[in-house]
Protein backbone atom coordinates (compact mmCIF):
# COMPACT_ATOMS: atom_id res chain seq x y z
CA UNK A 1 0.00 0.00 0.00
CA UNK A 2 2.86 2.37 0.70
CA UNK A 3 3.93 2.01 -2.94
CA UNK A 4 0.55 3.39 -3.98
CA UNK A 5 1.15 6.40 -1.76
CA UNK A 6 4.59 7.01 -3.28
CA UNK A 7 3.20 6.63 -6.80
CA UNK A 8 0.32 8.93 -5.92
CA UNK A 9 2.71 11.58 -4.61
CA UNK A 10 4.70 11.33 -7.84
CA UNK A 11 1.56 11.79 -9.93
CA UNK A 12 0.52 14.78 -7.83
CA UNK A 13 3.99 16.34 -8.22
CA UNK A 14 3.87 15.82 -11.99
CA UNK A 15 0.43 17.39 -12.19
CA UNK A 16 1.48 20.34 -10.05
CA UNK A 17 4.52 20.91 -12.25
CA UNK A 18 2.42 20.82 -15.42
CA UNK A 19 -0.21 23.11 -13.88
CA UNK A 20 2.48 25.56 -12.76
CA UNK A 21 3.99 25.67 -16.25
CA UNK A 22 0.57 26.15 -17.83
CA UNK A 23 -0.37 28.86 -15.33
CA UNK A 24 2.95 30.66 -15.86
CA UNK A 25 2.37 30.69 -19.63
CA UNK A 26 -1.06 32.29 -19.14
CA UNK A 27 0.38 34.82 -16.67
CA UNK A 28 3.12 35.77 -19.16
CA UNK A 29 0.51 36.36 -21.88
CA UNK A 30 -1.57 38.57 -19.62
CA UNK A 31 1.45 40.56 -18.40
CA UNK A 32 2.56 41.09 -22.01
CA UNK A 33 -0.83 42.20 -23.29
CA UNK A 34 -2.20 44.26 -20.39
CA UNK A 35 -1.18 46.81 -17.82
CA UNK A 36 -2.61 45.11 -14.72
CA UNK A 37 -3.78 47.65 -12.18
CA UNK A 38 -4.54 45.51 -9.13
CA UNK A 39 -2.71 42.23 -9.83
CA UNK A 40 -3.60 40.42 -6.59
CA UNK A 41 -7.34 40.97 -7.06
CA UNK A 42 -7.13 40.18 -10.78
CA UNK A 43 -5.23 36.96 -10.02
CA UNK A 44 -7.71 35.92 -7.33
CA UNK A 45 -10.68 36.58 -9.61
CA UNK A 46 -9.14 34.69 -12.53
CA UNK A 47 -8.22 31.86 -10.14
CA UNK A 48 -11.91 31.57 -9.29
CA UNK A 49 -12.89 31.85 -12.99
CA UNK A 50 -10.22 29.97 -14.94
CA UNK A 51 -12.51 29.74 -17.97
CA UNK A 52 -11.78 33.45 -18.58
CA UNK A 53 -8.10 32.88 -19.42
CA UNK A 54 -8.55 31.95 -23.06
CA UNK A 55 -10.85 34.88 -23.70
CA UNK A 56 -8.50 37.29 -21.94
CA UNK A 57 -5.75 36.09 -24.25
CA UNK A 58 -7.91 36.63 -27.36
CA UNK A 59 -9.22 40.09 -26.50
CA UNK A 60 -6.01 42.12 -27.05
CA UNK A 61 -5.54 40.91 -30.63
CA UNK A 62 -9.17 41.61 -31.45
CA UNK A 63 -9.09 45.08 -29.89
CA UNK A 64 -5.80 45.97 -31.58
CA UNK A 65 -7.30 44.96 -34.93
CA UNK A 66 -9.72 47.87 -34.47
CA UNK A 67 -7.60 50.34 -32.47
CA UNK A 68 -4.06 49.73 -33.74
CA UNK A 69 -1.19 47.45 -32.80
CA UNK A 70 0.17 49.72 -30.08
CA UNK A 71 -3.11 50.15 -28.23
CA UNK A 72 -2.58 49.94 -24.47
CA UNK A 73 -5.05 47.91 -22.47
CA UNK A 74 -5.64 48.13 -18.75
CA UNK A 75 -6.90 45.04 -16.93
CA UNK A 76 -8.37 45.55 -13.50
CA UNK A 77 -10.66 43.90 -11.01
CA UNK A 78 -13.79 45.82 -10.08
CA UNK A 79 -16.12 45.10 -7.19
CA UNK A 80 -19.32 47.09 -6.86
CA UNK A 81 -19.30 48.61 -3.36
CA UNK A 82 -23.09 48.46 -3.25
CA UNK A 83 -23.38 44.79 -4.28
CA UNK A 84 -20.92 42.37 -2.66
CA UNK A 85 -21.73 39.72 -5.28
CA UNK A 86 -21.00 41.89 -8.34
CA UNK A 87 -17.37 41.41 -9.39
CA UNK A 88 -15.97 41.88 -12.87
CA UNK A 89 -12.77 42.30 -14.79
CA UNK A 90 -12.56 45.54 -16.70
CA UNK A 91 -10.57 45.80 -19.90
CA UNK A 92 -10.06 49.50 -20.43
CA UNK A 93 -9.02 50.71 -23.87
CA UNK A 94 -7.11 53.93 -23.30
CA UNK A 95 -7.99 56.82 -25.56
CA UNK A 96 -7.67 60.57 -25.80
CA UNK A 97 -10.60 61.03 -28.16
CA UNK A 98 -14.16 59.80 -27.81
CA UNK A 99 -14.86 61.04 -31.32
CA UNK A 100 -12.28 58.63 -32.80
CA UNK A 101 -12.60 55.77 -30.34
CA UNK A 102 -16.34 55.34 -29.89
CA UNK A 103 -16.91 54.18 -33.50
CA UNK A 104 -13.95 51.79 -33.19
CA UNK A 105 -15.36 50.27 -30.01
CA UNK A 106 -18.78 49.97 -31.64
CA UNK A 107 -17.20 48.18 -34.61
CA UNK A 108 -15.23 45.88 -32.26
CA UNK A 109 -18.47 45.06 -30.44
CA UNK A 110 -20.29 44.40 -33.69
CA UNK A 111 -17.51 42.37 -35.31
CA UNK A 112 -16.48 40.21 -32.35
CA UNK A 113 -17.41 41.07 -28.77
CA UNK A 114 -21.19 40.66 -29.01
CA UNK A 115 -20.65 37.09 -30.25
CA UNK A 116 -18.03 36.31 -27.60
CA UNK A 117 -19.15 38.22 -24.50
CA UNK A 118 -21.35 35.29 -23.48
CA UNK A 119 -18.20 33.18 -23.07
CA UNK A 120 -17.22 35.50 -20.22
CA UNK A 121 -20.47 34.82 -18.37
CA UNK A 122 -20.71 38.63 -18.18
CA UNK A 123 -17.59 38.71 -16.00
CA UNK A 124 -15.56 40.87 -18.40
CA UNK A 125 -16.51 44.41 -19.38
CA UNK A 126 -14.71 46.28 -22.15
CA UNK A 127 -14.74 50.08 -21.84
CA UNK A 128 -13.04 53.17 -23.14
CA UNK A 129 -10.81 54.91 -20.61
CA UNK A 130 -10.18 58.55 -21.38
CA UNK A 131 -6.66 59.80 -20.64
CA UNK A 132 -5.05 63.19 -21.07
C-alpha positions in Angstrom: 0.0 0.0 0.0 2.9 2.4 0.7 3.9 2.0 -2.9 0.6 3.4 -4.0 1.1 6.4 -1.8 4.6 7.0 -3.3 3.2 6.6 -6.8 0.3 8.9 -5.9 2.7 11.6 -4.6 4.7 11.3 -7.8 1.6 11.8 -9.9 0.5 14.8 -7.8 4.0 16.3 -8.2 3.9 15.8 -12.0 0.4 17.4 -12.2 1.5 20.3 -10.0 4.5 20.9 -12.2 2.4 20.8 -15.4 -0.2 23.1 -13.9 2.5 25.6 -12.8 4.0 25.7 -16.2 0.6 26.1 -17.8 -0.4 28.9 -15.3 3.0 30.7 -15.9 2.4 30.7 -19.6 -1.1 32.3 -19.1 0.4 34.8 -16.7 3.1 35.8 -19.2 0.5 36.4 -21.9 -1.6 38.6 -19.6 1.4 40.6 -18.4 2.6 41.1 -22.0 -0.8 42.2 -23.3 -2.2 44.3 -20.4 -1.2 46.8 -17.8 -2.6 45.1 -14.7 -3.8 47.6 -12.2 -4.5 45.5 -9.1 -2.7 42.2 -9.8 -3.6 40.4 -6.6 -7.3 41.0 -7.1 -7.1 40.2 -10.8 -5.2 37.0 -10.0 -7.7 35.9 -7.3 -10.7 36.6 -9.6 -9.1 34.7 -12.5 -8.2 31.9 -10.1 -11.9 31.6 -9.3 -12.9 31.9 -13.0 -10.2 30.0 -14.9 -12.5 29.7 -18.0 -11.8 33.5 -18.6 -8.1 32.9 -19.4 -8.5 31.9 -23.1 -10.9 34.9 -23.7 -8.5 37.3 -21.9 -5.8 36.1 -24.3 -7.9 36.6 -27.4 -9.2 40.1 -26.5 -6.0 42.1 -27.1 -5.5 40.9 -30.6 -9.2 41.6 -31.4 -9.1 45.1 -29.9 -5.8 46.0 -31.6 -7.3 45.0 -34.9 -9.7 47.9 -34.5 -7.6 50.3 -32.5 -4.1 49.7 -33.7 -1.2 47.4 -32.8 0.2 49.7 -30.1 -3.1 50.2 -28.2 -2.6 49.9 -24.5 -5.0 47.9 -22.5 -5.6 48.1 -18.7 -6.9 45.0 -16.9 -8.4 45.6 -13.5 -10.7 43.9 -11.0 -13.8 45.8 -10.1 -16.1 45.1 -7.2 -19.3 47.1 -6.9 -19.3 48.6 -3.4 -23.1 48.5 -3.2 -23.4 44.8 -4.3 -20.9 42.4 -2.7 -21.7 39.7 -5.3 -21.0 41.9 -8.3 -17.4 41.4 -9.4 -16.0 41.9 -12.9 -12.8 42.3 -14.8 -12.6 45.5 -16.7 -10.6 45.8 -19.9 -10.1 49.5 -20.4 -9.0 50.7 -23.9 -7.1 53.9 -23.3 -8.0 56.8 -25.6 -7.7 60.6 -25.8 -10.6 61.0 -28.2 -14.2 59.8 -27.8 -14.9 61.0 -31.3 -12.3 58.6 -32.8 -12.6 55.8 -30.3 -16.3 55.3 -29.9 -16.9 54.2 -33.5 -13.9 51.8 -33.2 -15.4 50.3 -30.0 -18.8 50.0 -31.6 -17.2 48.2 -34.6 -15.2 45.9 -32.3 -18.5 45.1 -30.4 -20.3 44.4 -33.7 -17.5 42.4 -35.3 -16.5 40.2 -32.4 -17.4 41.1 -28.8 -21.2 40.7 -29.0 -20.6 37.1 -30.3 -18.0 36.3 -27.6 -19.2 38.2 -24.5 -21.3 35.3 -23.5 -18.2 33.2 -23.1 -17.2 35.5 -20.2 -20.5 34.8 -18.4 -20.7 38.6 -18.2 -17.6 38.7 -16.0 -15.6 40.9 -18.4 -16.5 44.4 -19.4 -14.7 46.3 -22.1 -14.7 50.1 -21.8 -13.0 53.2 -23.1 -10.8 54.9 -20.6 -10.2 58.6 -21.4 -6.7 59.8 -20.6 -5.0 63.2 -21.1 
